[in-house]
Structures are given as structure tokens and as C-alpha cells.
């Protein structure tokens, strides 16, 4: 008999039945967000926007990246509703979508800081 075939004494079927997993659509959307956040460029953008609303030309200057590259990343962040945009005259000004996004990136940053203490 293999070890895998032995019953696990920790299994409590009543407790397991009470556990919940979000619906597949939610998991798919969360997965897309985490995939988008694998990009250091997009994370840098979010950290800048966490402190200040900015247009593409400001982000381009701050990150020393082309406006085209910034725009490409902004499209992805907008599609996932991590950032939003408003018009100010001829400028499109980007900002963090809501406090949940701020909390997500700040919590992750704090986790890293604590991990390496």
C-alpha cells in the first residue's frame, strides 16, 4: 500500500464542504489581473499613479519609456479596470481605479518588505 492511499487524519469533510471558491468568471478575471501585474513596467506605472494622477507624457518622462510603450501598458491596465482615465483639455489623465487597487499593490509591497527583514 502506498502512503497516498492511506486516509488523511486531517480531513474533515464537514469543514471542507463549508469552504467556498469564487465562481469561474471571478477566478479568470483575477488570473488576468495577476498576469498583468507580472510586468515590472505596469507595476511601476501603478506605483506612480498611487501617489499622483498622471498623463502619458508624465509617465513617459518618469519611467524613461516611450509614450507608445506607456500607452500599450495603460490599455492593459484600463481593460482590467486597474486604472481609469479622464480628459483634462487635450490630455488624458490616468488614475488608480479605486482603493482596492491601491490596497492590492501596497499590501504586496508590505509583504515583500516584511519577508526580507
N, CA, C and O atoms as a printed pandas DataFrame, in Angstrom:
     atom_number atom_name residue_name chain_id  residue_number  x_coord  y_coord  z_coord
0              1         N          UNK        A               1    0.846   -1.183    0.000
1              2        CA          UNK        A               1    0.000    0.000    0.000
2              3         C          UNK        A               1    0.890    1.244    0.000
3              4         O          UNK        A               1    1.882    1.310    0.725
4              5         N          UNK        A               2    0.527    2.212   -0.809
5              6        CA          UNK        A               2    1.279    3.464   -0.902
6              7         C          UNK        A               2    0.803    4.433    0.168
7              8         O          UNK        A               2   -0.325    4.344    0.653
8              9         N          UNK        A               3    1.696    5.374    0.530
9             10        CA          UNK        A               3    1.339    6.396    1.506
10            11         C          UNK        A               3    0.144    7.219    1.026
11            12         O          UNK        A               3   -0.692    7.637    1.827
12            13         N          UNK        A               4    0.067    7.450   -0.298
13            14        CA          UNK        A               4   -1.038    8.260   -0.846
14            15         C          UNK        A               4   -2.390    7.580   -0.646
15            16         O          UNK        A               4   -3.426    8.243   -0.672
16            17         N          UNK        A               5   -2.386    6.270   -0.449
17            18        CA          UNK        A               5   -3.641    5.531   -0.308
18            19         C          UNK        A               5   -4.149    5.521    1.131
19            20         O          UNK        A               5   -5.284    5.123    1.390
20            21         N          UNK        A               6   -3.311    5.958    2.060
21            22        CA          UNK        A               6   -3.736    5.972    3.458
22            23         C          UNK        A               6   -4.649    7.160    3.702
23            24         O          UNK        A               6   -4.416    8.240    3.160
24            25         N          UNK        A               7   -5.691    6.975    4.517
25            26        CA          UNK        A               7   -6.582    8.104    4.802
26            27         C          UNK        A               7   -5.845    9.183    5.603
27            28         O          UNK        A               7   -5.038    8.885    6.483
28            29         N          UNK        A               8   -6.139   10.408    5.282
29            30        CA          UNK        A               8   -5.535   11.530    5.995
30            31         C          UNK        A               8   -6.389   11.831    7.219
31            32         O          UNK        A               8   -7.600   12.026    7.119
32            33         N          UNK        A               9   -5.740   11.864    8.363
33            34        CA          UNK        A               9   -6.462   12.102    9.611
34            35         C          UNK        A               9   -6.935   13.555    9.739
35            36         O          UNK        A               9   -7.786   13.855   10.576
36            37         N          UNK        A              10   -6.395   14.450    8.923
37            38        CA          UNK        A              10   -6.788   15.869    8.984
38            39         C          UNK        A              10   -8.071   16.167    8.217
39            40         O          UNK        A              10   -8.675   17.221    8.411
40            41         N          UNK        A              11   -8.492   15.253    7.350
41            42        CA          UNK        A              11   -9.658   15.518    6.509
42            43         C          UNK        A              11  -10.923   15.531    7.366
43            44         O          UNK        A              11  -11.260   14.555    8.036
44            45         N          UNK        A              12  -11.600   16.659    7.321
45            46        CA          UNK        A              12  -12.901   16.815    7.970
46            47         C          UNK        A              12  -13.872   17.226    6.875
47            48         O          UNK        A              12  -13.939   18.395    6.497
48            49         N          UNK        A              13  -14.613   16.268    6.377
49            50        CA          UNK        A              13  -15.495   16.518    5.235
50            51         C          UNK        A              13  -16.507   17.614    5.521
51            52         O          UNK        A              13  -16.859   18.369    4.614
52            53         N          UNK        A              14  -16.979   17.723    6.739
53            54        CA          UNK        A              14  -17.930   18.788    7.087
54            55         C          UNK        A              14  -17.289   20.156    6.905
55            56         O          UNK        A              14  -17.919   21.071    6.374
56            57         N          UNK        A              15  -16.045   20.304    7.340
57            58        CA          UNK        A              15  -15.346   21.577    7.193
58            59         C          UNK        A              15  -15.038   21.869    5.721
59            60         O          UNK        A              15  -15.171   23.004    5.263
60            61         N          UNK        A              16  -14.633   20.852    5.003
61            62        CA          UNK        A              16  -14.298   21.027    3.588
62            63         C          UNK        A              16  -15.533   21.445    2.797
63            64         O          UNK        A              16  -15.429   22.277    1.895
64            65         N          UNK        A              17  -16.682   20.893    3.112
65            66        CA          UNK        A              17  -17.915   21.245    2.402
66            67         C          UNK        A              17  -18.304   22.705    2.627
67            68         O          UNK        A              17  -19.003   23.288    1.799
68            69         N          UNK        A              18  -17.868   23.296    3.719
69            70        CA          UNK        A              18  -18.193   24.696    4.030
70            71         C          UNK        A              18  -17.298   25.684    3.285
71            72         O          UNK        A              18  -17.628   26.865    3.187
72            73         N          UNK        A              19  -16.173   25.211    2.763
73            74        CA          UNK        A              19  -15.254   26.084    2.050
74            75         C          UNK        A              19  -15.866   26.538    0.731
75            76         O          UNK        A              19  -16.641   25.812    0.107
76            77         N          UNK        A              20  -15.504   27.750    0.316
77            78        CA          UNK        A              20  -16.034   28.250   -0.949
78            79         C          UNK        A              20  -14.898   28.743   -1.843
79            80         O          UNK        A              20  -13.858   29.205   -1.375
80            81         N          UNK        A              21  -15.134   28.628   -3.112
81            82        CA          UNK        A              21  -14.238   29.155   -4.139
82            83         C          UNK        A              21  -15.090   30.088   -4.984
83            84         O          UNK        A              21  -16.231   29.755   -5.307
84            85         N          UNK        A              22  -14.557   31.252   -5.348
85            86        CA          UNK        A              22  -15.355   32.160   -6.191
86            87         C          UNK        A              22  -15.737   31.489   -7.509
87            88         O          UNK        A              22  -15.125   30.498   -7.906
88            89         N          UNK        A              23  -16.755   32.034   -8.189
89            90        CA          UNK        A              23  -17.166   31.464   -9.476
90            91         C          UNK        A              23  -16.036   31.528  -10.501
91            92         O          UNK        A              23  -15.140   32.364  -10.383
92            93         N          UNK        A              24  -16.072   30.657  -11.498
93            94        CA          UNK        A              24  -15.005   30.601  -12.503
94            95         C          UNK        A              24  -14.722   31.942  -13.175
95            96         O          UNK        A              24  -13.567   32.246  -13.473
96            97         N          UNK        A              25  -15.759   32.751  -13.421
97            98        CA          UNK        A              25  -15.543   34.057  -14.062
98            99         C          UNK        A              25  -14.667   34.950  -13.185
99           100         O          UNK        A              25  -13.815   35.683  -13.688
100          101         N          UNK        A              26  -14.882   34.884  -11.881
101          102        CA          UNK        A              26  -14.095   35.686  -10.945
102          103         C          UNK        A              26  -12.653   35.209  -10.927
103          104         O          UNK        A              26  -11.728   36.021  -10.949
104          105         N          UNK        A              27  -12.457   33.909  -10.888
105          106        CA          UNK        A              27  -11.099   33.347  -10.890
106          107         C          UNK        A              27  -10.381   33.721  -12.181
107          108         O          UNK        A              27   -9.199   34.063  -12.152
108          109         N          UNK        A              28  -11.074   33.663  -13.306
109          110        CA          UNK        A              28  -10.478   34.021  -14.594
110          111         C          UNK        A              28  -10.054   35.481  -14.600
111          112         O          UNK        A              28   -8.961   35.808  -15.061
112          113         N          UNK        A              29  -10.909   36.358  -14.091
113          114        CA          UNK        A              29  -10.585   37.792  -14.056
114          115         C          UNK        A              29   -9.415   38.063  -13.102
115          116         O          UNK        A              29   -8.528   38.858  -13.414
116          117         N          UNK        A              30   -9.417   37.408  -11.954
117          118        CA          UNK        A              30   -8.311   37.575  -11.010
118          119         C          UNK        A              30   -7.004   37.099  -11.632
119          120         O          UNK        A              30   -5.962   37.735  -11.474
120          121         N          UNK        A              31   -7.070   35.987  -12.334
121          122        CA          UNK        A              31   -5.889   35.463  -13.004
122          123         C          UNK        A              31   -5.352   36.464  -14.021
123          124         O          UNK        A              31   -4.139   36.652  -14.125
124          125         N          UNK        A              32   -6.239   37.102  -14.768
125          126        CA          UNK        A              32   -5.818   38.111  -15.750
126          127         C          UNK        A              32   -5.142   39.297  -15.063
127          128         O          UNK        A              32   -4.156   39.831  -15.572
128          129         N          UNK        A              33   -5.661   39.702  -13.928
129          130        CA          UNK        A              33   -5.046   40.812  -13.189
130          131         C          UNK        A              33   -3.656   40.426  -12.716
131          132         O          UNK        A              33   -2.709   41.194  -12.886
132          133         N          UNK        A              34   -3.522   39.252  -12.128
133          134        CA          UNK        A              34   -2.201   38.831  -11.656
134          135         C          UNK        A              34   -1.222   38.647  -12.810
135          136         O          UNK        A              34   -0.031   38.921  -12.659
136          137         N          UNK        A              35   -1.701   38.192  -13.944
137          138        CA          UNK        A              35   -0.824   38.090  -15.123
138          139         C          UNK        A              35   -0.354   39.476  -15.556
139          140         O          UNK        A              35    0.816   39.659  -15.892
140          141         N          UNK        A              36   -1.251   40.437  -15.548
141          142        CA          UNK        A              36   -0.880   41.808  -15.939
142          143         C          UNK        A              36    0.135   42.392  -14.966
143          144         O          UNK        A              36    1.002   43.172  -15.360
144          145         N          UNK        A              37    0.027   42.018  -13.706
145          146        CA          UNK        A              37    0.931   42.561  -12.689
146          147         C          UNK        A              37    2.297   41.874  -12.684
147          148         O          UNK        A              37    3.165   42.230  -11.887
148          149         N          UNK        A              38    2.491   40.906  -13.554
149          150        CA          UNK        A              38    3.815   40.297  -13.704
150          151         C          UNK        A              38    4.776   41.229  -14.419
151          152         O          UNK        A              38    5.981   40.979  -14.445
152          153         N          UNK        A              39    4.264   42.281  -14.987
153          154        CA          UNK        A              39    5.084   43.229  -15.729
154          155         C          UNK        A              39    5.618   44.310  -14.796
155          156         O          UNK        A              39    4.847   45.009  -14.139
156          157         N          UNK        A              40    6.934   44.442  -14.742
157          158        CA          UNK        A              40    7.521   45.494  -13.896
158          159         C          UNK        A              40    7.128   46.876  -14.407
159          160         O          UNK        A              40    6.975   47.806  -13.616
160          161         N          UNK        A              41    6.965   47.018  -15.717
161          162        CA          UNK        A              41    6.552   48.315  -16.274
162          163         C          UNK        A              41    5.172   48.704  -15.739
163          164         O          UNK        A              41    4.959   49.844  -15.326
164          165         N          UNK        A              42    4.247   47.758  -15.750
165          166        CA          UNK        A              42    2.902   48.064  -15.266
166          167         C          UNK        A              42    2.893   48.304  -13.761
167          168         O          UNK        A              42    2.159   49.169  -13.282
168          169         N          UNK        A              43    3.692   47.559  -13.013
169          170        CA          UNK        A              43    3.780   47.802  -11.568
170          171         C          UNK        A              43    4.358   49.189  -11.291
171          172         O          UNK        A              43    3.878   49.902  -10.409
172          173         N          UNK        A              44    5.386   49.568  -12.044
173          174        CA          UNK        A              44    5.954   50.916  -11.872
174          175         C          UNK        A              44    4.902   51.986  -12.150
175          176         O          UNK        A              44    4.816   52.977  -11.424
176          177         N          UNK        A              45    4.114   51.792  -13.186
177          178        CA          UNK        A              45    3.047   52.739  -13.505
178          179         C          UNK        A              45    2.064   52.836  -12.344
179          180         O          UNK        A              45    1.693   53.936  -11.934
180          181         N          UNK        A              46    1.643   51.693  -11.814
181          182        CA          UNK        A              46    0.686   51.705  -10.712
182          183         C          UNK        A              46    1.249   52.404   -9.481
183          184         O          UNK        A              46    0.531   53.133   -8.796
184          185         N          UNK        A              47    2.535   52.185   -9.195
185          186        CA          UNK        A              47    3.126   52.859   -8.033
186          187         C          UNK        A              47    3.179   54.370   -8.230
187          188         O          UNK        A              47    2.967   55.126   -7.282
188          189         N          UNK        A              48    3.459   54.811   -9.445
189          190        CA          UNK        A              48    3.445   56.251   -9.701
190          191         C          UNK        A              48    2.033   56.816   -9.571
191          192         O          UNK        A              48    1.832   57.874   -8.974
192          193         N          UNK        A              49    1.065   56.107  -10.130
193          194        CA          UNK        A              49   -0.309   56.587  -10.085
194          195         C          UNK        A              49   -0.918   56.493   -8.693
195          196         O          UNK        A              49   -1.901   57.169   -8.390
196          197         N          UNK        A              50   -0.340   55.665   -7.861
197          198        CA          UNK        A              50   -0.818   55.544   -6.479
198          199         C          UNK        A              50   -0.669   56.877   -5.747
199          200         O          UNK        A              50   -1.465   57.209   -4.868
200          201         N          UNK        A              51    0.355   57.629   -6.121
201          202        CA          UNK        A              51    0.642   58.894   -5.448
202          203         C          UNK        A              51    0.109   60.116   -6.189
203          204         O          UNK        A              51   -0.090   61.172   -5.589
204          205         N          UNK        A              52   -0.124   59.970   -7.513
205          206        CA          UNK        A              52   -0.469   61.167   -8.292
206          207         C          UNK        A              52   -1.104   60.768   -9.617
207          208         O          UNK        A              52   -0.622   59.845  -10.274
208          209         N          UNK        A              53   -2.167   61.440  -10.022
209          210        CA          UNK        A              53   -2.751   61.251  -11.350
210          211         C          UNK        A              53   -1.756   61.802  -12.374
211          212         O          UNK        A              53   -1.148   62.849  -12.154
212          213         N          UNK        A              54   -1.595   61.092  -13.493
213          214        CA          UNK        A              54   -0.592   61.496  -14.483
214          215         C          UNK        A              54   -1.077   61.215  -15.896
215          216         O          UNK        A              54   -1.895   60.324  -16.119
216          217         N          UNK        A              55   -0.558   61.995  -16.856
217          218        CA          UNK        A              55   -0.816   61.738  -18.268
218          219         C          UNK        A              55    0.324   60.873  -18.821
219          220         O          UNK        A              55    1.330   60.652  -18.146
220          221         N          UNK        A              56    0.157   60.398  -20.035
221          222        CA          UNK        A              56    1.154   59.525  -20.661
222          223         C          UNK        A              56    2.514   60.215  -20.752
223          224         O          UNK        A              56    3.544   59.587  -20.504
224          225         N          UNK        A              57    2.525   61.506  -21.108
225          226        CA          UNK        A              57    3.823   62.179  -21.255
226          227         C          UNK        A              57    4.552   62.274  -19.909
227          228         O          UNK        A              57    5.779   62.183  -19.870
228          229         N          UNK        A              58    3.816   62.456  -18.808
229          230        CA          UNK        A              58    4.451   62.479  -17.486
230          231         C          UNK        A              58    4.976   61.100  -17.109
231          232         O          UNK        A              58    6.085   60.969  -16.592
232          233         N          UNK        A              59    4.175   60.079  -17.369
233          234        CA          UNK        A              59    4.616   58.711  -17.081
234          235         C          UNK        A              59    5.834   58.353  -17.921
235          236         O          UNK        A              59    6.767   57.716  -17.433
236          237         N          UNK        A              60    5.823   58.760  -19.173
237          238        CA          UNK        A              60    6.940   58.508  -20.071
238          239         C          UNK        A              60    8.219   59.136  -19.530
239          240         O          UNK        A              60    9.278   58.507  -19.530
240          241         N          UNK        A              61    8.116   60.366  -19.076
241          242        CA          UNK        A              61    9.271   61.075  -18.509
242          243         C          UNK        A              61    9.749   60.395  -17.231
243          244         O          UNK        A              61   10.947   60.174  -17.055
244          245         N          UNK        A              62    8.824   60.067  -16.344
245          246        CA          UNK        A              62    9.183   59.474  -15.052
246          247         C          UNK        A              62    9.829   58.097  -15.208
247          248         O          UNK        A              62   10.737   57.741  -14.456
248          249         N          UNK        A              63    9.356   57.331  -16.184
249          250        CA          UNK        A              63    9.853   55.960  -16.358
250          251         C          UNK        A              63   10.897   55.834  -17.453
251          252         O          UNK        A              63   11.425   54.750  -17.701
252          253         N          UNK        A              64   11.192   56.958  -18.112
253          254        CA          UNK        A              64   12.146   56.945  -19.222
254          255         C          UNK        A              64   11.783   55.863  -20.233
255          256         O          UNK        A              64   12.617   55.059  -20.648
256          257         N          UNK        A              65   10.503   55.873  -20.615
257          258        CA          UNK        A              65    9.981   54.913  -21.586
258          259         C          UNK        A              65    9.243   55.684  -22.670
259          260         O          UNK        A              65    8.824   56.822  -22.458
260          261         N          UNK        A              66    9.089   55.068  -23.811
261          262        CA          UNK        A              66    8.388   55.745  -24.905
262          263         C          UNK        A              66    6.908   55.898  -24.567
263          264         O          UNK        A              66    6.337   55.102  -23.822
264          265         N          UNK        A              67    6.305   56.941  -25.132
265          266        CA          UNK        A              67    4.876   57.137  -24.920
266          267         C          UNK        A              67    4.082   55.964  -25.486
267          268         O          UNK        A              67    3.027   55.609  -24.959
268          269         N          UNK        A              68    4.586   55.373  -26.547
269          270        CA          UNK        A              68    3.937   54.207  -27.146
270          271         C          UNK        A              68    3.914   53.035  -26.152
271          272         O          UNK        A              68    2.892   52.370  -25.984
272          273         N          UNK        A              69    5.052   52.796  -25.504
273          274        CA          UNK        A              69    5.128   51.704  -24.519
274          275         C          UNK        A              69    4.200   51.975  -23.336
275          276         O          UNK        A              69    3.526   51.070  -22.844
276          277         N          UNK        A              70    4.175   53.220  -22.889
277          278        CA          UNK        A              70    3.291   53.585  -21.778
278          279         C          UNK        A              70    1.832   53.373  -22.198
279          280         O          UNK        A              70    1.051   52.780  -21.453
280          281         N          UNK        A              71    1.471   53.850  -23.374
281          282        CA          UNK        A              71    0.091   53.709  -23.860
282          283         C          UNK        A              71   -0.322   52.247  -23.961
283          284         O          UNK        A              71   -1.449   51.893  -23.615
284          285         N          UNK        A              72    0.583   51.402  -24.432
285          286        CA          UNK        A              72    0.298   49.963  -24.528
286          287         C          UNK        A              72   -0.026   49.398  -23.142
287          288         O          UNK        A              72   -1.005   48.669  -22.980
288          289         N          UNK        A              73    0.790   49.731  -22.156
289          290        CA          UNK        A              73    0.565   49.237  -20.796
290          291         C          UNK        A              73   -0.699   49.834  -20.185
291          292         O          UNK        A              73   -1.406   49.157  -19.439
292          293         N          UNK        A              74   -0.984   51.093  -20.495
293          294        CA          UNK        A              74   -2.190   51.720  -19.963
294          295         C          UNK        A              74   -3.439   51.041  -20.511
295          296         O          UNK        A              74   -4.427   50.888  -19.793
296          297         N          UNK        A              75   -3.402   50.635  -21.770
297          298        CA          UNK        A              75   -4.551   49.938  -22.367
298          299         C          UNK        A              75   -4.854   48.660  -21.584
299          300         O          UNK        A              75   -6.012   48.369  -21.286
300          301         N          UNK        A              76   -3.820   47.908  -21.256
301          302        CA          UNK        A              76   -3.997   46.664  -20.496
302          303         C          UNK        A              76   -4.542   46.967  -19.104
303          304         O          UNK        A              76   -5.474   46.304  -18.648
304          305         N          UNK        A              77   -3.977   47.951  -18.430
305          306        CA          UNK        A              77   -4.432   48.306  -17.087
306          307         C          UNK        A              77   -5.875   48.823  -17.103
307          308         O          UNK        A              77   -6.643   48.558  -16.178
308          309         N          UNK        A              78   -6.232   49.548  -18.141
309          310        CA          UNK        A              78   -7.612   50.046  -18.267
310          311         C          UNK        A              78   -8.581   48.903  -18.535
311          312         O          UNK        A              78   -9.669   48.866  -17.960
312          313         N          UNK        A              79   -8.198   47.969  -19.404
313          314        CA          UNK        A              79   -9.076   46.836  -19.716
314          315         C          UNK        A              79   -9.412   46.034  -18.471
315          316         O          UNK        A              79  -10.501   45.469  -18.365
316          317         N          UNK        A              80   -8.480   45.983  -17.529
317          318        CA          UNK        A              80   -8.692   45.236  -16.284
318          319         C          UNK        A              80   -9.280   46.113  -15.183
319          320         O          UNK        A              80   -9.456   45.660  -14.052
320          321         N          UNK        A              81   -9.580   47.359  -15.511
321          322        CA          UNK        A              81  -10.145   48.347  -14.588
322          323         C          UNK        A              81   -9.245   48.566  -13.362
323          324         O          UNK        A              81   -9.726   48.774  -12.248
324          325         N          UNK        A              82   -7.936   48.514  -13.598
325          326        CA          UNK        A              82   -6.992   48.860  -12.540
326          327         C          UNK        A              82   -6.715   50.356  -12.543
327          328         O          UNK        A              82   -6.427   50.947  -11.502
328          329         N          UNK        A              83   -6.804   50.956  -13.715
329          330        CA          UNK        A              83   -6.684   52.411  -13.844
330          331         C          UNK        A              83   -7.861   52.918  -14.671
331          332         O          UNK        A              83   -8.482   52.180  -15.436
332          333         N          UNK        A              84   -8.137   54.183  -14.490
333          334        CA          UNK        A              84   -9.184   54.846  -15.266
334          335         C          UNK        A              84   -8.601   56.126  -15.845
335          336         O          UNK        A              84   -7.498   56.538  -15.484
336          337         N          UNK        A              85   -9.344   56.743  -16.736
337          338        CA          UNK        A              85   -8.850   57.937  -17.417
338          339         C          UNK        A              85   -9.926   59.007  -17.424
339          340         O          UNK        A              85  -11.119   58.709  -17.479
340          341         N          UNK        A              86   -9.489   60.253  -17.367
341          342        CA          UNK        A              86  -10.393   61.388  -17.538
342          343         C          UNK        A              86   -9.693   62.388  -18.445
343          344         O          UNK        A              86   -8.464   62.434  -18.502
344          345         N          UNK        A              87  -10.475   63.177  -19.143
345          346        CA          UNK        A              87   -9.922   64.202  -20.041
346          347         C          UNK        A              87   -9.736   65.495  -19.269
347          348         O          UNK        A              87  -10.612   65.931  -18.523
348          349         N          UNK        A              88   -8.575   66.095  -19.468
349          350        CA          UNK        A              88   -8.292   67.439  -18.959
350          351         C          UNK        A              88   -7.764   68.228  -20.149
351          352         O          UNK        A              88   -6.574   68.188  -20.458
352          353         N          UNK        A              89   -8.667   68.945  -20.810
353          354        CA          UNK        A              89   -8.278   69.635  -22.035
354          355         C          UNK        A              89   -7.894   68.621  -23.083
355          356         O          UNK        A              89   -8.676   67.727  -23.405
356          357         N          UNK        A              90   -6.684   68.753  -23.624
357          358        CA          UNK        A              90   -6.231   67.799  -24.648
358          359         C          UNK        A              90   -5.490   66.599  -24.063
359          360         O          UNK        A              90   -5.008   65.741  -24.803
360          361         N          UNK        A              91   -5.399   66.539  -22.718
361          362        CA          UNK        A              91   -4.674   65.458  -22.064
362          363         C          UNK        A              91   -5.616   64.392  -21.502
363          364         O          UNK        A              91   -6.691   64.696  -20.985
364          365         N          UNK        A              92   -5.185   63.144  -21.618
365          366        CA          UNK        A              92   -5.853   62.021  -20.956
366          367         C          UNK        A              92   -5.072   61.777  -19.666
367          368         O          UNK        A              92   -3.892   61.431  -19.705
368          369         N          UNK        A              93   -5.723   61.955  -18.547
369          370        CA          UNK        A              93   -5.071   61.818  -17.252
370          371         C          UNK        A              93   -5.520   60.505  -16.621
371          372         O          UNK        A              93   -6.715   60.246  -16.474
372          373         N          UNK        A              94   -4.552   59.690  -16.255
373          374        CA          UNK        A              94   -4.818   58.370  -15.688
374          375         C          UNK        A              94   -4.745   58.414  -14.174
375          376         O          UNK        A              94   -3.998   59.199  -13.588
376          377         N          UNK        A              95   -5.542   57.549  -13.552
377          378        CA          UNK        A              95   -5.548   57.462  -12.093
378          379         C          UNK        A              95   -5.926   56.046  -11.675
379          380         O          UNK        A              95   -6.530   55.301  -12.446
380          381         N          UNK        A              96   -5.566   55.683  -10.451
381          382        CA          UNK        A              96   -5.890   54.372   -9.898
382          383         C          UNK        A              96   -7.415   54.246   -9.809
383          384         O          UNK        A              96   -8.093   55.179   -9.378
384          385         N          UNK        A              97   -7.942   53.107  -10.212
385          386        CA          UNK        A              97   -9.391   52.926  -10.310
386          387         C          UNK        A              97  -10.107   53.081   -8.976
387          388         O          UNK        A              97  -11.161   53.714   -8.910
388          389         N          UNK        A              98   -9.551   52.512   -7.915
389          390        CA          UNK        A              98  -10.200   52.624   -6.616
390          391         C          UNK        A              98   -9.223   52.208   -5.506
391          392         O          UNK        A              98   -8.080   51.828   -5.760
392          393         N          UNK        A              99   -9.710   52.295   -4.297
393          394        CA          UNK        A              99   -8.862   51.981   -3.140
394          395         C          UNK        A              99   -8.457   50.511   -3.097
395          396         O          UNK        A              99   -7.429   50.176   -2.509
396          397         N          UNK        A             100   -9.237   49.635   -3.704
397          398        CA          UNK        A             100   -8.873   48.214   -3.728
398          399         C          UNK        A             100   -7.557   48.000   -4.477
399          400         O          UNK        A             100   -6.729   47.186   -4.068
400          401         N          UNK        A             101   -7.373   48.721   -5.552
401          402        CA          UNK        A             101   -6.139   48.597   -6.336
402          403         C          UNK        A             101   -4.967   49.135   -5.514
403          404         O          UNK        A             101   -3.906   48.514   -5.460
404          405         N          UNK        A             102   -5.161   50.285   -4.879
405          406        CA          UNK        A             102   -4.108   50.829   -4.006
406          407         C          UNK        A             102   -3.742   49.819   -2.915
407          408         O          UNK        A             102   -2.565   49.572   -2.653
408          409         N          UNK        A             103   -4.753   49.251   -2.293
409          410        CA          UNK        A             103   -4.535   48.286   -1.223
410          411         C          UNK        A             103   -3.819   47.042   -1.740
411          412         O          UNK        A             103   -2.934   46.513   -1.067
412          413         N          UNK        A             104   -4.189   46.575   -2.921
413          414        CA          UNK        A             104   -3.556   45.396   -3.518
414          415         C          UNK        A             104   -2.053   45.606   -3.682
415          416         O          UNK        A             104   -1.260   44.768   -3.253
416          417         N          UNK        A             105   -1.657   46.715   -4.296
417          418        CA          UNK        A             105   -0.228   46.912   -4.544
418          419         C          UNK        A             105    0.518   47.282   -3.260
419          420         O          UNK        A             105    1.671   46.890   -3.083
420          421         N          UNK        A             106   -0.122   48.023   -2.377
421          422        CA          UNK        A             106    0.545   48.382   -1.125
422          423         C          UNK        A             106    0.695   47.160   -0.214
423          424         O          UNK        A             106    1.724   47.003    0.442
424          425         N          UNK        A             107   -0.310   46.307   -0.169
425          426        CA          UNK        A             107   -0.231   45.092    0.633
426          427         C          UNK        A             107    0.875   44.177    0.113
427          428         O          UNK        A             107    1.618   43.590    0.899
428          429         N          UNK        A             108    0.983   44.057   -1.189
429          430        CA          UNK        A             108    2.043   43.243   -1.779
430          431         C          UNK        A             108    3.417   43.819   -1.431
431          432         O          UNK        A             108    4.332   43.078   -1.072
432          433         N          UNK        A             109    3.554   45.134   -1.537
433          434        CA          UNK        A             109    4.821   45.785   -1.199
434          435         C          UNK        A             109    5.173   45.536    0.265
435          436         O          UNK        A             109    6.320   45.221    0.582
436          437         N          UNK        A             110    4.199   45.675    1.154
437          438        CA          UNK        A             110    4.438   45.441    2.581
438          439         C          UNK        A             110    4.833   43.987    2.840
439          440         O          UNK        A             110    5.693   43.716    3.679
440          441         N          UNK        A             111    4.218   43.071    2.135
441          442        CA          UNK        A             111    4.559   41.653    2.268
442          443         C          UNK        A             111    6.035   41.422    1.929
443          444         O          UNK        A             111    6.738   40.696    2.633
444          445         N          UNK        A             112    6.492   42.046    0.848
445          446        CA          UNK        A             112    7.885   41.898    0.424
446          447         C          UNK        A             112    8.822   42.505    1.472
447          448         O          UNK        A             112    9.841   41.906    1.818
448          449         N          UNK        A             113    8.480   43.679    1.968
449          450        CA          UNK        A             113    9.313   44.339    2.985
450          451         C          UNK        A             113    9.439   43.441    4.222
451          452         O          UNK        A             113   10.540   43.256    4.741
452          453         N          UNK        A             114    8.328   42.887    4.691
453          454        CA          UNK        A             114    8.349   42.036    5.878
454          455         C          UNK        A             114    9.100   40.725    5.618
455          456         O          UNK        A             114    9.775   40.200    6.504
456          457         N          UNK        A             115    8.974   40.216    4.416
457          458        CA          UNK        A             115    9.615   38.939    4.055
458          459         C          UNK        A             115   11.137   39.049    4.144
459          460         O          UNK        A             115   11.809   38.079    4.493
460          461         N          UNK        A             116   11.676   40.213    3.832
461          462        CA          UNK        A             116   13.136   40.374    3.783
462          463         C          UNK        A             116   13.707   41.102    4.986
463          464         O          UNK        A             116   14.821   41.619    4.914
464          465         N          UNK        A             117   12.983   41.154    6.076
465          466        CA          UNK        A             117   13.520   41.765    7.303
466          467         C          UNK        A             117   14.374   40.803    8.044
467          468         O          UNK        A             117   14.911   41.139    9.099
